[in-house]
Amino acid sequence: MSELENIIQSTSNYQEDNIVTLEWQEHIRRRPGMYIGKLGDGSSSDDGIYVLLKEVLDNSIDEYMMGFGRTIEVVIEGETVRVRDHGRGVPLGKVIDVCSKMNTGAKYDSKAFKKSVGLNGVGIKAVNALSSHFFMQSVREGQAKGVEFHQGILSQENPIAPSEEGNGTLVEFVPDAGIFGPYHYREEHIAPLLKNYVFLNTGLTILFNGQKFYSKNGLVDLLNENLTSDLLYPIIHLSGEDIEVAITHTNQYGEEYYSFVNGQHTTQGGTHLTAFREATARIIKEYYNRNFEYSDIRNGMVACISIKVEEPVFESQTKTKLGSKEMSPNGISVSKYINDFLKKELDNYLHKSTETSDILQKKILDSEKERKAIAGVTKLARERAKKANLHNKKLRDCRIHYNDSKGDNRDDTCIFITEGDSASGSITKSRDPNLQAVFSLRGKPLNSFGLTKKIVYENEEFNLLQAALNIEEGMDGLRYNKVIIATDADTDGMHIRLLLITFFLQFFPDLIKKNHVYILQTPLFRVRNKKKTLYCYTEEDRLSAMKELGPNPEITRFKGLGEISPDEFRHFIGKDIRLDKVSMRKEDLLKELLEFYMGKNTPERQNFIIDNLVVEESA
């Protein structure tokens, strides 16, 4: 066929019926990632089912911020979520439109919602479209109206009727399992979300399944909730009309920040966090009138900033990074507003609180002293790591990275840290080279407990790992969203896990606190017959598989990752990958945690091991 005939054929195949206009709900259902990020099963805090909950809560919070409704009730029973606020209630004649008409909402009129999170009129519509059941009822001045939808399609409209309930809005929804797959709401991810809401809205009460969340001290409570190291000085708490900050230092390495815009947790920071980090360091430097390095001033800093911006611009629908450069349209810049506030308030605080300023100066001087002491070592180590990266046999890199400015798959990037050539070889042959990197350890890494950061640079393995992750200058450069420890499920493998976790906790605690570190689960057994193969992660799985497959199945015990063939390994690091997140709780004080597990063999730890010893049944 000639080129002309090809063009004619292509044109004839492209007619009016090829142009499809989707209903609003169908577009959201076909492209949920555009509206709520990833889907997920509820095992991760950024899974879509929590975004749906948050979209509903944001509307209730906006009512509170406008001065209406001091209590929000949240009930989650199985898959059903109910949120009832006591705000003004949606205007009764607009209940259907608010639920189902795109670009419909009160927040376009900044007189009604000056500093709201949701400005695109999509949030509650996305919840509706992605739910198998959705119900909204509004109560205003003794009258109520309710509407019900299924998969975004109106199924019932109740007429306006008298009601004895107080003003407010009730939203009930069930995320659609046809889109999300099997899922489960987990309290461990819901509680931090609700706590942040009350920390940022002092005086607000949230009732969740019988629990009460309330904060009296705002961001001070937030920092205390998240601190896992002892404070060097009392938290500095400063607030203005549209800004609130809390600042302190600990003896941990690195920097740790929590940033918010209009109550939205901007986990990826943005213009406000960049301005805050720069202004804080500069103002502290100017206060002491010393030529301090910014890195020494910020080392060990734990801080929080919350600002309110009129008509904020975020860099994605999930609103995790602020893009706004101005506090309001044609107004003062975010950077200048934060700098002017801190220049006055933080400087005044340091002048008045000399005990705090003396402690802070000592911390900065200690950081400076350590940095200068290892300056020569770090320079040589960086050069060595740079050369090694050109031909680094330890690192089999991937093509897409977490710190890429663009990339739809950046959240799926990961690096497997493995032991030995056989394990790394199996993963390397079966991985996705676009998104999955592999770093191979040579035996057991050094126990870094109680050592200074000098060992990170003197120890070749740690230095190359730090360089591979690109975290020497902070989390902004992190190259992989998930850092996955992949070791054998034996005592040596467990020890290597502890040594690596100790290294991260000691020198890069934010890596764990920001949920980047995971343990890879791999099967302990393969049970199969001629018709079926089952992989078993526990002894219970093995017994169940033997029962399912009948008499005399073939049972293989995997004693190490290297024994699993690349063809089989592909199943365990693909879409069905099983990961255990390494996380820290408020009560896990870093110093005590490391002392217990990685210090000298104390009787306390020996007793703990004996009391918690698990004896594996023989196969």
N, C-alpha and C positions, 0 to 999 in steps of 0.2 A: 504494500500500500504506500502511495506517495505521501510526501509531507503535507501537501494540500489536502489529500483525502483524509489524513489523520486529523487535521484541523477541523475539517467539515464534520467528521464523525464526532469529535470531542464537543463541538458546538451543538450538534443535534442532541447529545446526551445531557446537555445543561439547559433545562427548560424551567418554566414557572414552577412545576411541581417538585423541582429539586430544592426550592427555597422553602425552608421550614420555619415557621414562627411558633416558638414554644410558649405555652402558658407559663405565667410567672412561677408557679410551684414546680412545674416540670423542669424548668431551667435549673432551679436550685437542686432538685433531686438528681438531675443528671450530672451536675457539677458541684457537689457539696463542698469540695476542697476550696473553691473560690470564696465560700462564705464562712466556713468554720474550720479551715485547715484540714488536718487529717481526721480520719474516722476513729479507729481504735476500739478496743473492747472494754475500756474503763480502767485498764491496768496502769495507764500513764496519766499524769495530771493534765496534760494538754490534749487528751483525747476529746473528740467532738462532743460526746455526751455532756462533758463538763462545760464546754463552750455554750451549749444550748441552755444549761442552767444559768450560766453567767449572763447570757443575753436577757433572760427574763429578770434576773436580779438587778441588772443595771438600770432597768426602767424604774424599779422600786427605789433604788438608791437615788436616782435623779429626783424622784418625788421628795425624798428625805432632804436632799441638798437644797431643794426649793422651799423647805420648811414645813412639809406635810408628811405626817406619819412617822412616829418614832420607833415603831416595832414592825418587823417583817417576820412572817412565819413560813418556815420551809419544812415540808414533810416529804420524805422519800420512802416509799414502800415498794420494794421490788423494782419494777421498771417504771412505776408511776411517780411523777414529780408534781408537787403542788406548792405554789408560791402565792401567799396572800399578803398584800401590803395594806396600809391604812392611809394612803395618799388621797388625792382628790378623786381618783377614779377616772377612767377614760370617758370622754363625752359620749353619752349613750347612743347618739345618732351616728357615731363614727367607729363603733366597736368592730364591725365587719371590715371596714376600710383599714383600720390599724393592723388587723391580723392578716389581710390578704391583698392589699393594694400596694405595690412597690412604690417607693418614694413618697410614702404617706407617713406623716408624723408631726408632732408638735415641735420637734427640735430644729426644724428649719427656721423657725421664728426664734431667734436668739433672745428675744425679750422674755419668752416663757422658760427656756432652758439655756441660760447663758453659758454655762460651763459643764456641758454634758459629754458623756463618752460617745454615745451613738448619734451620729448626725446624718447617716445615709438612709434611714428609714427601712433598713433591710432586716435588722436583728430579729425581731419577733416574727417576721414573715418567714425567716429561715427556720426558726423553731417549729412553726406551723407546718411548713412544707416537709420537714424531715421527721415529722411525728406521725405515727399510725393513728394516734388519737390526740386531739388538741381542743381544749375548752377554755374560753375566756368569759368571765363575768365581771361587769363593772357595776359598782353601787355608788350612786350620787344622790345625796339629799332625799333619802327614803325611797328611791326607785332603783330598779336593777334591770340589766339586760344581759343575757348570756347567748353565746354562739358556740357551735361545735363543728369541728372539721375532722376529716380523715384524709391523711396524706395531702393536706393543703386544699382539699375540696370541701366546700360548705355542705354539711349534712343536716344541720338543724339550726334554726334561728328562733330563739324564744322572744316573745313580745315583751315590751317594757311592762314591768309589774311592780307593785308596792313591795318594799323590803324593810325589815326592821334592823338589818345589819348596818354597821357604820360604813362610811365612805371608804373606797379603796378598790383594788383590782385583784381578782383571783385568776391565776393561770394554772391550768393542769395539762400535762402533756406526757406522752409515752414515746420516746425515740423509736423510730421505725426499725425493727430488727431486720427487715428486708434490705435496708441500706447499711446499717451498722454491723449486722451479723450478731452473734451472741454477745451480750455485754452485761456488765454489772457495775452499778454505782458503788464506789468505795469511800468509806468515811475518811480514810487517811488522805484522800485528795480533796474532799469537800470541806473538811474542818479548816485547813489553812486558807482556803478561799474565803470562807465566812469570817475568819479571824481578821484577814486583811481588810475586809469591808468595815468592821467595827473599829479597827485601829485608825482607819482613815476618816471615820465619821464619828467622832467622839459624841457619845450620848445616844447613839443608835443601838437598839437591841435586836438581835436576830435569834429567834427560837428555832432550833433544828432537832426534830425527833426527840424532844424532851430536854435537849441541852440548851443552855443560855450562853450567848456570846455577847460580851459588852466590854468596852474599854473606857477607862477613865483618863488615861494619860497619853492616848494617841500613839505617836511614833516611838515614844519611849517604851511603851508596852510592846510594840512591834519588834524593836531591837532586842529587848530582853527575851522575847519569845524565840528569837532565832540565834542568839549568841551561844556559842559552844566553847568559848574561851573566857577566862576571867577578865573583867574590865581593868584598865590601868587607871582610869579616872571616871567620875560620874558622867553619864551621858549628857552632852550639850544639846539642849532642846530649844529651838528657836522657831517662831512662827510669825507670819504676817498675813496680810489680807488674802493673798492667793498663793501662799507658799508656807511650807512647814518642813523643817529639817531636823534630823537627830544625828549626832556625830560622837564617836568615841574611838579609842584605840585598844587593841589587845596585843598580846605577844605572838600572835600567829603571823605567818608570812602572807604576803600578798594583800590585796584589797577586796573588800566585800561590800556590795551596794544593793539597795532595794529602792527602785524608782517607780513613781506612780504619776499618772496624769488624769485628773478628774476622777480619781478612784480606780483607774485602770492600771493594773500591774504591768508595767512595761519591762518585761523580762529581758528584752534585748536593748534596753536603754533608749538612746536617741539624743536629740539636741539638748534636752534638759540635763541629762546625766553628764554629757560631755562638758557642758558649761559648769556644772556643779563641781566636778573633779578638778577642772582647771582653776576655777575661782577659789575653791577651798585651799588648795596648795599654795596659790600665789598670796592669798591674804595671810595665811600662817607664816609664810616666808617673810612677808613685809612686816608682820608684827614683831618677829624676833630680829629683824634687820640683819640677817645672816645669809650667806650665800648657800643656803641649803638646796639640795637636789629635790625636785618634786617627788621622785620615787622614794626618797628617804622619808619625806613628810607623809606620804600616803601608805607606806609600808605598815601593815597591821591595822589600817583604818577600817572601821565598820560603820557604815552610814546609810541614811535613808533620806530621800527627798520626795516630797509630794507637792505638785503645783497644779493650779487650775488655769486652764487655757480656754479662751473663747474660740469656739469652732476649731478644735484641734484637727490636725492632719496626721494620720498614721500611715505607716509604710505598707500596711496590709490590712485586710478585713479583720484579722484576728487581733489587731491593735496592740502588738507587742513592742513596737518601736516608734517613738514620736518623730515625725518629720517636720513639724511646725517650727518656723524660725521666729515667729512673732507671738506675743501673748494674746493678741486679738488682731483682727483684720486692720492693717495699716497702723498698728500700734507699736509699742516698745518691743525690742527683740527679746527673746527668751534669755539669751546669753546676758544681755545688759541688765535685765530685771533680776536675775539670780545673782549676778555679780554685785549690783548695787545693794541688794538686801544683805548679802553676806559681808560686804565691806563695812557696813554699819553695825550689824548685829553680832557677827562672829568676832570682829575686832573689839567691840565693847565688852563682850563676854570674857575674852582672854585678858583684857586689862583689869576687869573686876575680880576675876577668879584666878588669882596668882598661883594658888596651889595646883590647880589644873594645868595652867600654862607651864609651870615648872616640871610637872610629870611628863607633859607632852614634849617639852624640849629634850628631856633625858631620853625619851623613846626615839626621837629623831636622831639624836647624837649616837645612840646605840646602833641604829640602822646604818648611819653613815660610817661608823667605825667598822662594822662588819663588811659593808660593801667595799671599803678601801682595802681591808685586809685580804680580800679575795680577788681584788681587781686584776692582778696578774694571772691568777688561775682562770678567771672567767674569760679573759681575752684569748688565752691559749685554747681553752675548751671550745669557745665559739668557732675559732679557726678550724679546730679538729672536726667539730660537728659539721661545719660548712663543707669541708673536703669530703667527709664521710657521706654526706647527703648526695653527693654526685654519684658515688658508687657504693651506696649503703646496702650491704647484703642483709642487714637486719630489718630494713624497711622495704616492703613491697607496697608501694604507694598506689592510691586510686586516682582517678582523673578529676573527680568533683570533690570540693572541700567545703566544710562548714563555714569558713570565713570568706567564701566567694561572695562578692557583692550581689550576684544574681544566681539564680538556680532553684528550680522548683523542688529538686531532690536533696537540697543541702541538709535538711533535717534527717535524712536517711543515711548520711555518711557515718561510717564507723571505722574503728581500728581495733583489730584483734591482737592482744598481747599474749603470745604463746611461749611455751618452753620447748626448746630443742628443735632440731631440723625436721623430724618426722611429723610432729604436730603441725608446725608451720607449713610444711609441704602439703599436707592434706587440705588445710584451709586455703592455701594459696591457689591450689588447683581447682577448688570448687567455689571460690568466692566470686562476687560480682566486681570485676576490676574497675568499674565506674564509681562505685560507692563504698567498697570495702577494702581497707588496707590491712596489712599484716606486719607486726613488729615481733621479731624473734629474740627471746632472751637466751643467754648462754648460762644455763644452770640457775641456781638460786641467786637473786639479787641481794645486795647488802642490806642488813638491818639498819635503817637510818634513824631509829629512835634515839633521841637525845643528842643527835649530831647537828652541826650547823649547816647552812646552805653551801658551805665550801665543798662538802662531799658530793653535791649534785654535779659540780663541775669537775671534781677530781675523779669521780667514778665514771668511767667511759660509758657504761651501760645506761646509767641514769641521765647522763648528759645527752646522749643520743636520743633517749626517749623524750626528754624535755624538748629537744630540738625538733623531733618528729611531730610532737603535739603542738609546737610553736606557742608555748605558754610562758616563756621566760619573762616577757613584758606584760603579762596579764591575760585574762580570759578572752579579750577582744580578738586575739589572733588564733584562737583554738581552731584546729584544722578538721576536727571530727566531732560530730555531735555526741556520738556514743563511744566511750573508751571501754572496750569489752575485755575483761580478763578471762582468758581461755586456757585453763590448766586442767590437768588430770584430776579425777575425783578420788584421789588418795591422799595420804598424809603429807607427802611431799608437795602435791598440788595445792592442798589447803595452806601449807606454810608459805608457798610462793604468793598465794592470794593475800595473805596477811602482810607479807613484806611489801607488796605493791601498794596495798591500801594504806599501810603505815607511811610509805613515801608520799602518797598523795595528801594524806591528812596533815603530815608534818609541814610540807612545803607548798602544796597547792590545794588547801581545804575547799576553796570555792568550786573546784572541779567536782567534788562530791556533793557539796551543798546545793549546787545548781543542777544536780541530777544528770551528770554526764558519765558516771562510772557504773558499770554493770558486770555481773558474773554470767558467763555463758553456761547454760545447762545443756549437757549432752547425755544421750542415753547410756545407761549402765548395761543393758541387755538388749540382744536381738532375739526374738522368739519367732520361729517361722515353720511352716510346713510347705508342701508343694504348691498350695494355692494362695497363701497369704503370709505377709511379713509384718510383724508388730515390733515397735521400738519401745522400750520400757525405761522410765526414768527413776523408778523406785522399785523396791521389793514387792510392794502391793501391785504395781503395774505388771510385774513378771508373773505373779500368781494368777492375776486376772487373765493375762494373755494365754497362759498355759491352759486355763479352764476353757477359754474361747476356742482355741485351736484344736483341742481334743488330745488324744493320747500320743505320747512320744514325739512332741515337737522338737525341732533342733534349737538348742539354747546356746547363744554365744555371749560370754561376759567380756565387755570392753574394758580392759585394764588401763588403757591410755588412749588419748586422742589419736595418736599415730596408728592405732590398730583399726581405725575406721577409714574405709577407703574413700577417696575423693568423691566418687559417685554417690556414696551414702551420705557423706558429710554435707553435700549440697542441700539435702533435705533439712538439715539442722541449723543452717545459717541463712536460709531463704525467708520466704514470707511467714513461715511458721516458727521462726526462731524463738527460743525460750530464753528469757533474760531475767535475772534477779537484780533489781536496782540496789546499789549500795547507797544507803541514806543515813542521815544523822537526825536524831531527835533532840529536843531542847535539853533533856536530861543527860545527853551524852557529852559531858565536858571533855574536850579534846585531850587535855593533859592527862586526866585520870584514865580515859579510855586507852590511850597508848601505853601508859604506865602498866595497866593491868595485863594487856595482851603481849606487849613487846618488851617490857622491862625484864628485870632478873626474875628467875623462876620463884615467885613468891608462893608461900603455902596457900594463899587465897586462890591463886589461879589453879594450882594443883587440885584443890578441893573442887573448884568449879568444873574442871575437866572431868574429874571422877564422877561428880554428881550428874553431869550431862553426857556421860559416855554412851554412845549408841553402838551396840554390837550387831554387825551385819550378819544375817543368816547366810549360811553357805548355799551356793547354787545347786 
